[in-house]
Amino acid sequence: MDSSTNSLDDVSADGSADYPERASMMEVRLQAQEDEITLLKSSLADALRRIRIHDQLLPLLKQQLIAVNPSAARVLDQVCCSDGCTSSGKLSANSAIDGNRHPATATRVRRNSEKLGNPERQRKRLDKKAASSANLLTRSPSLENRAKELIASAGSPGSRRGTYSQGQSIKMFIRGRPITMYIPSNIHNYEDLKMEPPAERLELDWVYGYRGRDCRANLYFLPTGEAVYFIACVIVLYHINNRTQRHYRKHTDCVRCLTLHPDKVRVASGQTAGVDKDGKPLQPCVHIWDSSTLVTLQQIGLGTFQRGVGSVAFSFADSGLFLCVIDDSNEHMLSVWDCTKEIKHAEVKSTNEAVLAVEFNPNDSTNIITCGKSHVYFWTLSAGQFTKKQGIFGKYKKPKFIQCFVFSLTGDVLTGDSEGNILTWGKSAADVKTLGKGAKETFQIMQLTKAHEGSVFTLCTLQGGALLSGGGKDRKIIRWSADLAPERECEIPEKFGAVRTIANVDEEELLVGTTRNAILRGTFSDGFVAIVQGHVDEMWGLATHPAQNIFLSCGHDRQVCLWNTEEHKLDWCIILEEYGLCADFCPNGSVVSVGLSTGRWVVLDLLTSEVISESTDGNEQLSVMRYSPDGSFLAVGSHDNFIYIYNVTENGRRYTRFGRCNGHSSFITHLDWSKDGKYIMSNSGDYEILYWDIAAGCKLLRNRFESKDREWASYTCVLGFHVMGVWLEGSDGTDINALCRSHSERVVAVADDFCKVHLFQYPCPKPKAPSHKYEGHGSHVTNVCFTHSDSHLLSMGGKDTCILQWRVIGSGMGDSGERLASSTSTSSPEPVSS
């Protein structure tokens, strides 16, 4: 227990240090390498599978051709030889190129493929021979279908479009791999299709979650009755009595710090630098804004801070004239700014260690305190220059982290540290006897008070000089008198984690932010209840109820949460043994299935949250769960390349294996059922689109052309003719994580890897289709889902642990009686880009 708590303290305190950043970069590189290996394996398997199918078809083609026209056998041999020598070689080369992300390696493979000869010349020769063969095969319908598939599969990577004897197809390319999309019969002229942004738009309605896991001093209470805090790129102003939200949304990346002006109206907030979609770093800054109007008043330090803004503080002695900022550079630059003129007054390198807090002396704006890893510094600003004095620990043990500090009414500095102590600091006269005439006054520890077991994460002063402290390991909140005598204490429930920060509503009522991303409200007498809750790790699973205003989320924190979109609250939350990655509600609405990271999946009763059924398919993670429209089947997509089909009986409470779809050469990413519940369309990690006849025994449909007019009950597959336009030119295959078509089949929402949510018209079959783009997430958006009435859209961030609820406005969507109550949220003015 001790070691785990110390680890928590160290990690949370070291959040802005360089080590976590380097570790994060290494994790990203490792994941990229694992993705490359997976794609290489899948490309090789795909190439071998195609060659095997090709070899199996050749004897059959030859036999049927001889039966129809014996003299044509020699022509077919020539075509087969040409196809086998050129197309197979080209396939192998293209697969290798597609499976390797490293530019130098890809170049070498391309050069090797060019040694096979001029691709364009071979293409023309192959087209000519294939056309001759096709003319000979037209007398046999079955032979003609096979020939058409062979001709289509031999399409040139340079051609954007192919026209065949029956229907048309479009080719799109992802990382050099051609993907053929067949045009439905009801589209007579593809070129005349016009892509326009949809009439519908999104408006941020509610934000679920709070960032307490790795941030501090980020919860304040305003005179308006609102709690102000942040998560992802959004700063939330939540009225604790009216239960409404307003949102400040001018930040372009994750918000890291927050402070309140002495006038209790203005707010300063800083963000991380982040990167754009091309990997170029964005410029961090500090926004000073009006909490009553949500209007930005000043933008401080754009282009000055490196990596991000770690801490901010207003001066008090001069009514907030100055702002102190510490950035996330290696030297943790300390700078002081004139707020009204937006100019830098002074700057100095503070330390190479992590800096966790900064504040002005409330009685003297020339004195600034900073604290962090193994240090507390006392700064004096004079004539634009800083002088620094380090706090002397003397006979006391130096703690690993000074987590927080406040000023007492007498002017002393009180610090909370990782040893669980509250240290009282004061000035000591110069020790002339020991240090000589040049000795200067020092800051030393005057008193040590043992406060908590584990870290002291936060200190909060009250009127009259009383003090509140929040503990890590013991999860206690203690009220101290002005002379640091304990008066009252309480302990928050274990499920909410440790105390991260405290804000006093009045002399009795408190708001408490916790390390498990919850905000609690309560008193010492009555205890505390959660008013804000959220996930604490990366999220992927999202599903909406087929008839009610509720949705389910799951993620790497092993939590499965059921949320109410109308009341904006958590209905229930359970913790599983493994983490959940996908989910889907049974169409009857009484149960929900959750796919886990180990190949196991569970079925939960919606009312009791109890597990009523469980099964295991393979030993790899599950990526998609999807019920058929009538609820008689459940499809389970796995990373072992299979789709498992189950019969569903007893209102979703009994499951028996029906079959298994075997044919993908990479892991399953998305799947959808047809409206009649007989067929499945699926995508895989190597950008493959396959179709399955479930009623016929999970049979793979070899001729994808025959599925072009099939209607789908849902559309979540990211690859398909109807959603081809959502992909940007030159996209990596992982740029789009999820999409969801509305139930009205008017729009499609897209979750991308660049923290954006897009809204396209549906269908969207042409490249470079326009869309409405929405910001708010601070990490890759992992999932999107419309509510049952299309009145709202839910989007889920990955690492930002944030769920955003968007109201769909325009064109009458969601205007029926089922539309959720509006006017509960206001956001800062923000134009929507198209």
N, C-alpha and C positions, 0 to 999 in steps of 0.2 A: 504493500500500500504506500509506504514512504517513497519508494523509488518511482512509482508511477506518478505520484503527485509532484515530486521534484522535477520529473521529466515534463509534466504539464507546465509547471512554472517556467522552466527554462525555455521551452518552445514558445510559449506565449510572450515571454519577455524579450525573446531574441527575434521577434517577428520581422523587424526592419533591418536586421543584421545581414551581412553578406553571405554567411553560410547557408541559410535557407534559400536564398536566391540562387546560389550555385547549385544546391541540391535540386531545386526545382528545374533548373536548366538541364541538369543531368537526367532527371526523370523524363523530361520532354524528349531529349535525344534518344534515350533508351526506348521510349515508346515508339518513336519514329523508326528506329532500327527493327523493332519487333514487327511493326506494320509492313516494312519492306520485306522481311523474311516471309511473312504470311502471304503477301501478294506474289512473291516469287514462287512460292509453293503452289498457290492457286493457279497462277499463269501456266506453270508447267503441267499441272493436272488437267487444266482446260485444254492445252495443246494436245496432250496425249489422248484425251477423250474425243476430241474432234477428229484426230487422225484415225482412231479406232472406228468411229462411226463412218468416216469416209471409206475405210477399207472394207467395212461390212456392206456398204451400199454398192460398191463397184461390181461384184459378181451378180447381184440381183439386177442391176441396170443392164449389164451385158446380156444376161439370159433373156430378159424381156425384149430388149432391142433386137436380138437375133430372131426371136419368135415373130416380131413384127416385120423386120426387114433384115434378112441375113446379110445383105451386102453392106450394111451400115456398121458391122462389127469392127472393121478396121478403123473407121472414123472415130468410133468411141474409144478404141485403144489409144489413139493419138491424143484425144482430149484428156483421158485419164492419166496418161503419162505426163502430159504437160501440167495438169493440175497437181499431180503428186509431186513433181519435181520443183515447181515454182511456188505453188500456193502453200505447201507444207513448209517449205524452207522459209517463206515469208512469214508464215504464222509463228514459227519458232522464234524468228528474230523479233517480231513485234511483241510476242509474249515476254521475251527477255527485256525488251526496252520498257514495256509497261510495268514489269515487276521490279524495276530498279529505279530509285529516285535520284541516285547520285549522278550529276550531269556528266562527269568524266566517263563513268561506266556506260551510261546510255549512249554517249558518242561513240565509244568503241564498238558497242553492239550494232549501232546503225552502220558504221563503216563495214563491219563484217557482213551485214545483210546486203550492202551494195555490191559486194563481191559476187553475189549471185547473178548479177547482170543488171541491165537497165529495167527498172520496175515498170516504167510506162510502156516500153516496147513489149515486154512480156504480158502486160495487161491487155494491150490491143490484140496480140496474137491469141491470148486465151479467150477474150471476148468473141473473136471471130469464130474460133472453133466451137465454143460453147453455143453460139447462135446457130451454127450449122447443125449441131447435135440436137438442139431444142426443136428445130424444124422437123427432124426425123422422128422425134418422140411425141409429137402432137396427137398421133393416132391412139395413144394409150393414156387415159386420164391419170392412172396411178403413177405411171412412169413420168408423166408430165409434171406432177406435183414434186417428185423427187428431184427432177432436173431443175425445177424452179428454185428449190432450196439450195442446190449446189451453185447455181448461177448467182443467187443472192449472197451466199456466203463468200463468193470469190470477189466481192466488190472492192474497188480500189480505195485505199485510205484517203486518196486525194479527192474523190468524188463526194459531193455533198448529198446527192440524190440519185436514186435509181428508179427506172420505170420498167415494169415487166408486163408480160402478156395479160396478167390478171392483177389489177390493183397497182398501187405505188408504195414506195417506202422511202423513208428519210434516214440518213445516217448522221449520228452525232458522235463526237469523239471525246473520250475522257482519258487523259494521260496517254494519248496516242492509240487507244483501243477503239475501233469502230463498233458502234451499237446501232443495230438496225431497228427502226420504228416503222410499223406498217400503218398506213393512213386508213382510217375508217371509211366505210363506203359512203357515209352521209356527207363527207367532205369532197366536193367535186373538183375544186381548184384550190390546192394548198397555197399557191403563191398569192392568191387574192385575200387570204385571211389577214385580218387586221388585229394587231395586239394593242390593247389600250389598258391603262390602269383601271382597276375596278371602281365602281361608284361607291362601294363600301370603304369605310376607313376605320381605324382603331383609335381608341382614346383610353389612356391608362385609368383603370377604375380602382384597383386595389393592389397592394404589395404585401406579400406574405413573407415574413422573416425579419431577422435583425442580425447584424454582424457583431457578435460579442466574442466569438471564438478567439480571434487574434487581434482585436482592437480594444482600446481603452478610452475612458473619458469621452464617450460618444453618445451620451444620453443626457438631455436637459429638459427641464420643464418650463414652459413659457407662461406668461400671465394670461394668455388666451385660453388656458386649460389644455394645451396641446403638449404632448411629448414629442421632442424632435430627436431623430436618430437616423441612421443610414444603413443601407444594404445595397450591394452592387453599385450602380451609378446613380441611384435615386436616394434623395434625402426625404424622409417621411415626416410629416407633421400630423400626428394622430391625436384626435381629441378623445381623452380617456373617458369622458362621460357620454358624449354624443355618439362615440364610436364611428367617427368619420375620418377620412384621410385627405390630406393635401400633399402635393409632391413638388419638390424642387428638382428639375431635370436638366440643368445646364451643364452638368459634368459629362465629359466624354469618355471617362474610364472610371474604375472603381474609386469610390470615395474612401479616404483613409483616416481622416481626422476632422474634428468639429469643435467649435468653441462659440460661446455666446458673448455678445457685446454687453458692456455694463448697462446699456439702455434696455436690455432684455427684448429688443426687437431685431436688431441686426445679428446676422450669423455669418461666421467665416468657416469655410470648408475647403479642404485640400484633397487632391486626388493623385493617383499613380500616373506615371507617364503613359504606359501602355504602348501598343504598336498598331499600325493600320493593317489593312489586309495584305499589303506587300511586305510586311515585316519592318517597316520604317518606324522609329520611335516617335511618339507624339509628345508634345510639349505639355508638361504638367503646370498647374497654376493654382492659385487660391482665389475663390470667389467670395466676395462679401455681398450679401443679399438681404433684402427686407423680408422678414418672416410673415408679415401681414399681407403683402402684395405679391410675394414670390418674384420680385423684380431684382435683377442683378444690378448692384450699385457700383462695384469696382471689381476689376480683375487684376490680381496682384501677381507679378513675377513671371508672366508668360515668357518662356524661353530662358529663364534664369535657373530654375531648379533642375537637378538631375535625378532621374529615375522616379521621383515622386515627392510628395510632401508628407512628412511623417508626423509633425506636430505643429499646432498653431496656438497662439494666445494673444488676447487683447490686453493693452495696458489699462489700469484702473485709476491711477492717481490723476491722470489728465482726461478722464472720461472717454477712454478708448481712442485716443489720437493715434496710437502706434499699434502695429501688429508684428509679432515675433514669429518667425517661421524657421523650422529645421527640416532640411530636405533629406532624401535617402541616398545621397552620394556616399562614397567611402569616407569622406571627412566629415559628413553630417554638418554641412554648412549652416551656421546660425546667422540669420539676417533679421534686421529690424526695418520696417517699412512705415512711411507716412501714409496712412489710410486714405486721406482725402486727396493728396497729390499723386498717389500711386508711384512714389519714388522710393528707392532704397536709401535708408539713412546710414546703415553700417552693416558690415559683414565680417565673419571670422570663421575659421575652421574650428569646430568644437572638439571632436574626438573621432577616432576610428572605431570605437566600440558603439554598441547599440545605444541610441538615445530614446527614452520612453516617454518623457514628459518635459514641458517647458512652461514657465509662468513668469509674469512680471511681479515684482514686489508691489502689493496693492497700495503701499504708501509712497513708493519712489519708483518712477518709471525708468530710472537709470540702472536699477538693479534687477537682474534676471537670474533665475535658477533653472538648471537643467539636471536631469538625473537619468540613469540607465544602468548599463552593465558595470558593476563594481565602482560606480562613481556618483558623486553629487558635486556639481560645479556652481560656484557663486560668481556671476559676471557683473562687471561694472562698465557702463557705457559713458564715455566722456569724450567730447569733441570728435565724435565719429569713430572712436577707437575703443576696442574692448580690452579689459584686463580680466584675467581669470584667477580664481583661488579655489583650490580643491579642498573639499571637506576632509578633515583629519579624523580617522577612526580611532587612532591612539590605541588604548588598551582593549578596545572592543573588537570582536571578530568582524572582518570586512565581509559583508554579504555578497553573494554572487550578483544579485540584482537589487537596485533601488527602484521599486516598482512605481511609486507615486509620492506626492508630497502636497502639503497645504501650508498656509500661513495662519498662525494663531492670532488672537486679538492683540497679544502683546508683541507681535512682530517676529516671534520665533518661527523657525521652519520645522515642520514635523514630517518625517519621511516614513513610508512603509516599505519593508524589504522582504526578500525571499526567505529570510529566517523567521518570519512571523513577528518581527519587532516593530514598534513605533519608536523612532529615534528623535529626540528633541535637540535641535542644533542652535548654537548661539555663538556670538563673537567672543573671542578671548584676547586679552591684551597681549601685545608683543612680548615675547620672551627674550628680553635684552640680555639677561645673564647668560643664557645658553647660546643664543644666536648672534649676539653683538648688537651694535648700534643700528645696523641695517635691518633688523628684524621688523616684521610687519604683523599686524593683527591676523588672527586665523579664525576659521570656523571649525568648531569642535563639538563633539557630542556632549550635551549637558545632562541628558537623562535617557535611559533605555527602559522601555515598557514592553513586556512580553504580552502580545495581543492575541495572536492566532497560532494554530498549528498549521504549518505550511505558510505560503506567501500571504502578505497583505497586499491585495490587488488594488484597493481603492480607499481613499480617505475623503470625507465630506464634512465641511464645517457647517454648524447651525447657528442661528441667532442666539446670542448670549454666550457664545464661546464653546458650546458643546461640540463633540466630535463623533462622527460615525466612521466605523472601519468595516471593510468587507474582506472575509478570509477565503483562501483557496481550498486547501485540503479540508478544513472543518466546515466550510460553507456557512459560516456564522456572520451575522451582522451584530455589531456591538456598539452601544451608545456609551460614550465616555463624557465625564464632566470636564470642565475647563482645565482642571489640574490632573487629568488623565486617570481618574478613578472610574472603574466600570460601573455603569448604572443599570443597563438592561441589555439583553441579548436574545436573539432568536436564530433558528437554523432553517435554511430554505431546503425544500425537498431535493433528494439526491438526483432525481431524474432531470433536474434543471441545471445541474453542474455547479461550478463555483461562482462566487460573487465577482462580477467583472467591474461594475460601476454602480454608483448610487446617486439618485437625484431626489431631493426632498420636495414634495408637493406642498406640505405645510409642516408645522412642528410635529405632527403625528404621522401623517401618511407619507409613504416613500414609494419611489419607483426603483427597481433593481434590474440591471442588465446582467445576464449570466453568460458563462462560457459555453453553454449549449444553446446559444442563440435564442434565448427567451427574455422577455421583459415581464417582470412581476410587479404587482401592485398590492400594497397592504400596509399593515401596522404591526408593531411589536405585540399588541394585544390580540389581534384577530388573525395574525398570520398573513401569508401571501398567496395570491392566485395569479396565474399567467394571463396576461392580456395580449401578448404577442408571442407566437411560437413559430418554429421553423426547423428545417433540416440542418444538420451540422457537417455534412460531407457531400460529395458530388452526387447529383441526382440524374436519373435517366428515365425511370418509369413514370408514365402519366396516362391516366384514363379518366374519361368522363362518363357519368351515369346515363343510361339510355332514356330516362324519363324524369329524373330529379336534378335539382341544382346542386349537385355534389360532384366531387372528383377525388381521385386517389393518386398519391405520389409515393415513390419509393426510391431509395438510393443506397450509396455505399455506407451510410451510417446504420444500416440494417433496420431503419424505421420504415414502417408502412403507415401512412397517414391518410385519413379520410377528412376532407375539408368541405365546408358548406359555403358555396359561392354567394348565397344571398345574405347570410348573416356574417360572412367573413370570419369564420371561426373553425377551430379544429374539433371535429366530432369525436374522433378517437384516434389513438396511435398505439401500435404494438411494435415490439422489437423481435425480429426473427433471428435464427441462428446464423443465417447467411444473408448477404445483402441482395436486395431486389433490383432488377434491371428493366423489367417490363411488366405490364398488367393489362387486363381487359375485363370489362363487366359482361356478365352473361346477359343476353337480351331481355330475360325476364326481370332483371334488376335486383335479384335477391342475393346473388353471390358475385365475387370477383376473384379472378385468378391472377397470381403473381409469380413470375418467372425469376429464379434466383441464379446466383453466380456459379453454382456447382452442378447444374443440370437438374436440380430438384425444382418442382413447382408446387404451390399450395393453393387451395381454394378456401376463401374466407367467407364466413357468413357476415352479411352487411350490417345486421342489427347487433350481433354479439361480438363481432370481430374474431370469433373463434375459428380455428382451422378445422374444416369439415372433410377435407380430402387432400391427399398429397401423393405425388408420383415423382419418379426420377427417369429422365431420358438422357443417356450418355453421362459423361462426367465433365462436360464443358459448359460454359455459361449460356444461358438462354437469352435471346435477343428480341423475341416478339411472341406475344400471345394474342390469338384472334379467334373469336367465336364466329360461327357461320350466322347469317342473318336470322335464321329461325331458332338458333341456339341448340341445334341437334349435333353439331360438331365443334370441336376445339382444335385449332392448329397451333402447334408449338414449334417455333423456329429456333434452331440451336446453332452454336458455333462449331458443332461437329459436322456441319454441311447438310444435315437432314431436317426435314419437316415431319414432325410426328402428329398423326391425326387420331383424335379420340372421339368415340361416341359419347354423347352427353344425355343422361336420363335423370329422372327424379328431380326435375326442376333445377338442374345444375349441380346436384349433390353426388352423382355417381358417374364415374368415367371409366371406360374400357377402351383399350387400344384397338383402333380400326385398321391402321396401316401406317406406312412410312413413305414419304416422298424422297427418292434417291436419285440424284442427278446433278446437283450443284457441285461445283469444284471449289467452292469457298464457303465461308460461313454465311448463314442467312442474316439479312439485315432488315428486310421489310416483307410483308405479305398482306394480301387482301383477298376476300371472298367475292365471287360473283353474286349478283342479286338473287339468282335462283339457288344458291348454296351448293352448286355442283362442281365449281371450278375454283382454282386458286391461281393468282399471279404473285410471283415472288422475285425479290432482288437478292443478290449476294455480294460479298465483299470484293469480288473481282468484276463487278459491274455487269452481271449477267441478269437477263430477264427470262424467266421460264414460266410455263403454264402447265397446270396439272388438272387432270380429270379425276376428281376424288371419288365420284360415284362409280367410276369404272375400276376402282381399286388403286387409287393414287398413281395413276398412269401419267407419265411425262408426255405432253403433247409435242411431238417433234416439229410439226408444222405450225410455227407461231403465227403465220399469216391467217390461219383460221380463227384466231382469237381476237382479231382486230376490231370486231364489232360487238364484242362481249361487254355487257354492262356490269359495273362493279359496285357492290354495296357500300364500300368505303374506298378511299384512295389515299393510302399512306406510302405507297411505293415511290421512291424518289426517282426511279427510272421508268419511263413510259411515255408513249406518244403524247398523252394529254397534259403532261407536266414537263415536257422537254424544254420549254422556254424559261423555266426557273433557273437553269444552269447558265452561269456566265461563260463566255468564251475562254478557253484555256483553263477551265476549272480542274482542280484536283478532285478525285473521286470522293474525298471526305469533306469537301467544302459545305455540303448540305447534309445535316444530320437527320432531319425529319421534315415531313410535310403532312398536311391534313386538309382534305377537301371539306368544305362546309356541307351540311346535310341538304341545303338547298341546291347544291352543285353550282353555285354562282362564283365562289372564290376559293382560292387555295392559299393557306398560310404556310410559310417556309421558315424553318429554324436553321441558321447557318453557323459557320465556325468563327464568324467575325463579330459576335455579340449582337447580331441584328435579327429582327423579325420582319419578314416581308409579307405583303399581301398582294397576290396576283389574281387576275381574272381566271375563271375556269370555263372551258379548257384553255390551256396555255401551251400550244404546240409549236410555236415559232421562236427561234433564238432571239436574244436581246429583248425579251418582252419587258415592258415597263411595269413598275410596281410601286407600292407605297412602302416606305422603309421606316422602321421604328427602333429607337435606341432605349436603353434602360438596363440591359444585362451587362455584367462586367466580365463575363466568361462566355465560352462557346455555348450557344443555345442548343440544348440536347433534345427538346421535344416541344411540340405544339399540339393543341387539341381544342376543337370547338365544343361548347356545351350543347346539350340535346336540342335546344331551340335556336341555335346559332346566334344567341343574343350576346354571348361573350366568347372570347378566345383566351386560353391559358397557355403561357409559355414558361418554360423551365430552364433556368441556367444550370450549368454544370458545376464548376468550382465556386461560383458565387452564392450557391445555396439559396437562391431567390426564385420565387414563383410570382410572376406578374399576371394579373387578371385584366384583360383589355375588354372594353365595351365596344361592340360592333355597331357603328352608326352609319346611316345613309341607306338609301334604296329600300327602306322599309324592313330591313333585316332586323329581326328581334323586336319588332314593334307590336307584336301580338300580346295577348294577355299573359303569355308565359314569360315575357321579358322581365328581367330582374329589376328590382327597385334601383332607380338612378339617383343622381344628385347626392351621392355619398362621397364623392371624391372630386378634388380640383387639382389640376396640375399647372405648373408654371407654363406660360405661353411658349409653344414650340412648334414651328412650322413642320409639316410632314413633307418629306422629300419624295419625289417621284422619279 
